[in-house]
């Protein structure tokens, strides 16, 4: 499995991360089979969040892999989790990046994962009431205690990251952002610079370029989806042209259409790390094959335009 550097952490990780948001849809034997298949494929980077399944996904992950503090397996995998979305009775009541909330959340995450440290902790969505000094204090506490080695953010723009970096000396490692061929304003705004069309609207403060300038790894969530959790574009009658091109490009490289869509993200020079969402071992194998393929420029732009993105 090809690897890429995760920010400036020194970590080398697979070019694909395994998202565990839906792990609770599997029973323990199926979860064990899925996770062991991922590791066999060289996909040893696992993305969690404390709200996934209300914490059940993290607990099931540890049970399925038999993780413990003394387990040799722990040193062979990279664990990332997120916190910051505050819930009550299964409903989101707000975002919370206060020091006490972050520290409390991490302790709960570590307990569920049956480990004494996270390789990466990611703040889950921007909190409008964030005090960056307080976040930096929380990060310092966690790093000094050995509970978290590296830190990242999700869905944050360039200025929000810069504000946090004013108080936190270590480099932010990752920024999780929604990105796919059918949802790529991060990319299209850079193509349509200085034009008076909707695609030229910079909705995120040139976050893609900022992350590249500062060696922040972009992790693409929902890499096969369109809209805001509207569904996958693979096989959707809403995207006939895109699916036709993905079929054609995929066939040329012995990839499934979904894997071709992943290869489209991997082709970008930013070093994007897509986060898979499948819980199907066969589908995971198909997606993993994308790591061995480099699309041509013509193929990349064909997919881009087939998804409804226009070139000026």
Secondary structure, DSSP 8 states (H G I E B T S, - for coil): --EEE-TTS--EEESEEEE-TTGGGS-HHHHHHHHHHHHHTT--EEE--TTGGGGHHHHHHHHHHT--TT-GGGGGSEEEEEE-EEEETTEEEEE---HHHHHHHHHHHHHHHT-S-EEEEEE-S--TT--HHHHHHHHHHHHHTTSEEEEEEES--HHHHHHHHTT--S---EEEEE-BTTB-HHHHHHHSTT-SSGGG--SSSSHHHHHHHTT-EEEEESTTEETTTTEE-TT-GGGHHHHHHHHHHHHHTT--HHHHHHHHHHTSTTT-EEEE----HHHHHHHHGGGG----HHHHHHHHHHTT----
